[in-house]
Amino acid sequence: MTWPKKYWRLFLAAAIAILAVFAVHRLGEARAQTKREAAYEVILRSYAQVLKPGMTRKDVEDYLRERNVAFRHMCCVDFKSSKSVWDDLVKIGQEKPPFVCSEKNVYVAFQFAGEGTHKSGWDSQPSDKLTAVTLYPWLEGCL
């Protein structure tokens, strides 16, 4: 049995409408993503203007504490230069995660260098030196 011509036209019109709605939705998502990324860059620059490479960990963390900015320690933001010294992360945003992860957070990462000879593993010392301030997207809670 074949469909009458008017049903094919109706089906085609519905398919085009669905595709148009999908395209408009994707365009809106892309614009929103661009705005979020621009906001992340503004926040990154605001930190990078004040917290310069060569500053001590103590100075950086005192700056964050004075402004009631929560931060956490994490290893290995940059695997190549990691030397058993914790980096500091400040959460500045959250993105939609892929289905295999529960979170996709965006951080400003304050990367430090230190002696790297700590016997107990990862460590942080007030004398560690800031080497870089970067954006760090991090997938968390992944399978």
Residue, then its C-alpha position, 0 to 999 in steps of 0.5 A: m500500500t502506498w501513501p497518498k501524495k498529501y501524506w508525503r508532503l505532510f511528512l516532509a514538512a514535519a521532517i523539515a520543521i523538526l530539523a529546523v528546530f534542532a538547528v536553532h537549538r544547536l545554534g543557541e547552544a553554540r552561542a551560549q558556549t561561546k559566551r561561557e568561554a569568554a567569561y572563563e577567559v575574563i576570569l582567567r585574565s583577572y587572576a593572571q594580572v595579579l598572580k604572576p609566575g614566580m610568586t610563592r604558594k603562600d602569596v597565591e593562597d593568601y590572596l585567594r583566602e583574603r577574597n574567600v575563594a575556595f580552592r583545592h589541591m590536585c596533582c598533575v595539571d601539566f603532566k610534563s612538568s609535574k614534580s610531586v607538587w600540588d597545584d591549586l584549582v579554583k572552580i569557575g564553571q560547570e559544563k554539561p558532561p558526557f554521558v559517562c561522567s557525572e561532572k565537567n567542571v572548569y577551573v583556573a589552575f595555579q601550577f606550582a614548582g617546588e623541590g619535588t624531593h618530598k619523601s612522602g609523595w605529593d606535597s605543598q610548601p609555602s615556598d613553591k613557585l607559581t609557574a602558570v595560571t591556566l584554564y583547566p576543564w576536568l571531567e569528574g565522576c567518570l565510569 
